Amino acid sequence: MGWKLKTVQTILSILAFYITSAVGEDEEPRSECADFNNTTWLEYHQQGSKLQVQYLLLTRKNTDCASLFSQDFLSNNTSYFNSSQPTKIIVHGYSALGSKPSWVKQLAQALLRVQDANVVVVDWVYGASLAYNMVVENYKEVAIQISVLINQLQNHGCKLESFHFIGVSLGAHVSGFVGTLFKGKIGRITGLDPAGPMFKRADTFDRLDPSDALFVEAIHTDSDYFGISIPVGHADFFLNGGMDQAGCSRSRFLSMYGYVICDHMRALHVYISALNGTCPLTGIPCSSYEDFLKGRCLGCPGRCPQIGLLENSGLTVFPLPQLKKLFLLTTSAPPFCAHHILVQLEVFLLDKSAEVQVILRTGGHPETKQRLRLQTAPCTGG
């Protein structure tokens, strides 16, 4: 058991390094702009048990320059926060080396392009650093601190149903526990590949589950390693079965980033792509991925759910289903959209073997073409 834990922690350390160094480079912040804490090993030990949680605010008025945010700023006339607008709260996950997640600005700006809202980014890098098992011990305390901020925002006119948490990896469970503290009255929680290690067998009180918000959704892309393999929301999108994403195959030609965390971070990139709205990313309910691939699940009772900001992901049935598995195929690069096509062929009885070739063409620029070759064996009547 000990060596397994050490192996997981070693892999997760590599994970955090490449999440922060290979996903993308942020612009150098201007001096007046707020930024993440950037802890070092020495600073971490000096802080001890202090989590040093801080909040950064982005709105359409300051999309490129985050401001520090707290209760004191709410009474400040210069604050960009608008209590009459919805509030998106982004919660990052594990960061072994204490580096800031470089994808935050990209996600925040994608949200703001779609909706005029307050985007609050939770910076808990101090509590999310170093040994993974210790970080897991911190996540509930982080959730409690966030709940204090939510209470303060309520006092300034915000409604619980106006909050939408977007948690990446371990951040999904932080978001879930905030929802637990508010007895499921938070408006929405989106989990982007919710963390699996130390949560796969956890009680629902300790992890994200449908009771944490009025609507809970999750995108699963690495359920065989760093992500959780079970449904945790009202709608759970399992991309390509929830594992082994296109373009993330293990190959000596891929970088260490591609080898270690490509699958895990794909949920984030697909979500951002869905926000950009290039094409719909629609999930099909099915009992298993195998049945989905065999064409046994062809539609939805009502509208099929979509990844993005549609209310309840587009679900129109009430009461909302729970732990609903939704499957879809995606490609290896943005916008990640794949077309699901069922081809049924009826052939007459043949007295000899034959080969059937089907050519599928899709319109657009450029046009794409897919050739399918089907082998048939001699058939006899009876």
Secondary structure as the mmCIF struct_conf table of DSSP 4:
data_model
#
loop_
_struct_conf.conf_type_id
_struct_conf.id
_struct_conf.beg_label_comp_id
_struct_conf.beg_label_asym_id
_struct_conf.beg_label_seq_id
_struct_conf.end_label_comp_id
_struct_conf.end_label_asym_id
_struct_conf.end_label_seq_id
HELX_RH_AL_P HELX_RH_AL_P1 GLY A 2 ALA A 22
BEND BEND1 VAL A 23 VAL A 23
HELX_LH_PP_P HELX_LH_PP_P1 GLU A 25 ARG A 30
TURN_TY1_P TURN_TY1_P1 SER A 31 GLU A 32
BEND BEND2 CYS A 33 CYS A 33
HELX_RH_AL_P HELX_RH_AL_P2 TRP A 41 GLN A 47
TURN_TY1_P TURN_TY1_P2 GLY A 48 SER A 49
STRN STRN1 GLN A 54 LEU A 58
TURN_TY1_P TURN_TY1_P3 ARG A 60 LYS A 61
BEND BEND3 ASN A 62 ASN A 62
TURN_TY1_P TURN_TY1_P4 THR A 63 ASP A 64
BEND BEND4 CYS A 65 CYS A 65
STRN STRN2 SER A 67 PHE A 69
HELX_RH_AL_P HELX_RH_AL_P3 GLN A 71 LEU A 74
TURN_TY1_P TURN_TY1_P5 SER A 75 SER A 75
TURN_TY1_P TURN_TY1_P6 ASN A 77 THR A 78
TURN_TY1_P TURN_TY1_P7 SER A 83 SER A 84
BEND BEND5 GLN A 85 GLN A 85
STRN STRN3 THR A 87 VAL A 91
TURN_TY1_P TURN_TY1_P8 ALA A 96 LEU A 97
HELX_LH_PP_P HELX_LH_PP_P2 SER A 99 PRO A 101
TURN_TY1_P TURN_TY1_P9 SER A 102 TRP A 103
HELX_RH_AL_P HELX_RH_AL_P4 VAL A 104 VAL A 114
STRN STRN4 ASN A 118 ASP A 123
TURN_TY1_P TURN_TY1_P10 VAL A 125 ALA A 128
BEND BEND6 SER A 129 LEU A 130
HELX_RH_AL_P HELX_RH_AL_P5 TYR A 132 ASN A 155
TURN_TY1_P TURN_TY1_P11 HIS A 156 GLY A 157
HELX_RH_3T_P HELX_RH_3T_P1 LEU A 160 SER A 162
STRN STRN5 PHE A 163 VAL A 168
TURN_TY1_P TURN_TY1_P12 SER A 169 SER A 169
HELX_RH_AL_P HELX_RH_AL_P6 LEU A 170 LEU A 181
TURN_TY1_P TURN_TY1_P13 PHE A 182 GLY A 184
BEND BEND7 ILE A 186 GLY A 187
STRN STRN6 ARG A 188 LEU A 192
BEND BEND8 ASP A 193 ASP A 193
STRN STRN7 ALA A 195 ALA A 195
TURN_TY1_P TURN_TY1_P14 PRO A 197 ARG A 201
HELX_RH_3T_P HELX_RH_3T_P2 THR A 204 ASP A 206
BEND BEND9 ARG A 207 ARG A 207
HELX_RH_3T_P HELX_RH_3T_P3 PRO A 210 ASP A 212
BEND BEND10 ALA A 213 LEU A 214
STRN STRN8 PHE A 215 HIS A 220
BEND BEND11 THR A 221 THR A 221
TURN_TY1_P TURN_TY1_P15 SER A 223 PHE A 226
STRN STRN9 GLY A 227 GLY A 227
BEND BEND12 ILE A 230 ILE A 230
BEND BEND13 GLY A 233 HIS A 234
STRN STRN10 ALA A 235 LEU A 239
HELX_RH_3T_P HELX_RH_3T_P4 ASN A 240 GLY A 242
BEND BEND14 MET A 243 ASP A 244
TURN_TY1_P TURN_TY1_P16 ALA A 246 GLY A 247
TURN_TY1_P TURN_TY1_P17 ARG A 252 PHE A 253
BEND BEND15 LEU A 254 LEU A 254
HELX_RH_AL_P HELX_RH_AL_P7 MET A 256 ASN A 276
TURN_TY1_P TURN_TY1_P18 GLY A 277 GLY A 277
BEND BEND16 THR A 278 CYS A 279
STRN STRN11 THR A 282 THR A 282
STRN STRN12 ILE A 284 PRO A 285
BEND BEND17 SER A 287 SER A 287
HELX_RH_AL_P HELX_RH_AL_P8 TYR A 289 LEU A 293
TURN_TY1_P TURN_TY1_P19 LYS A 294 GLY A 295
BEND BEND18 PRO A 301 ARG A 303
HELX_LH_PP_P HELX_LH_PP_P3 CYS A 304 PRO A 305
STRN STRN13 GLN A 306 GLN A 306
BEND BEND19 ILE A 307 LEU A 310
HELX_RH_3T_P HELX_RH_3T_P5 GLU A 311 GLY A 314
BEND BEND20 PHE A 318 PRO A 319
HELX_LH_PP_P HELX_LH_PP_P4 LEU A 320 PRO A 321
BEND BEND21 GLN A 322 LEU A 323
STRN STRN14 LYS A 324 LEU A 328
STRN STRN15 THR A 330 THR A 330
BEND BEND22 SER A 332 ALA A 333
TURN_TY1_P TURN_TY1_P20 PRO A 334 PRO A 335
STRN STRN16 CYS A 337 CYS A 337
BEND BEND23 ASP A 351 LYS A 352
STRN STRN17 ALA A 354 THR A 362
BEND BEND24 GLY A 364 PRO A 366
STRN STRN18 THR A 368 THR A 376
#
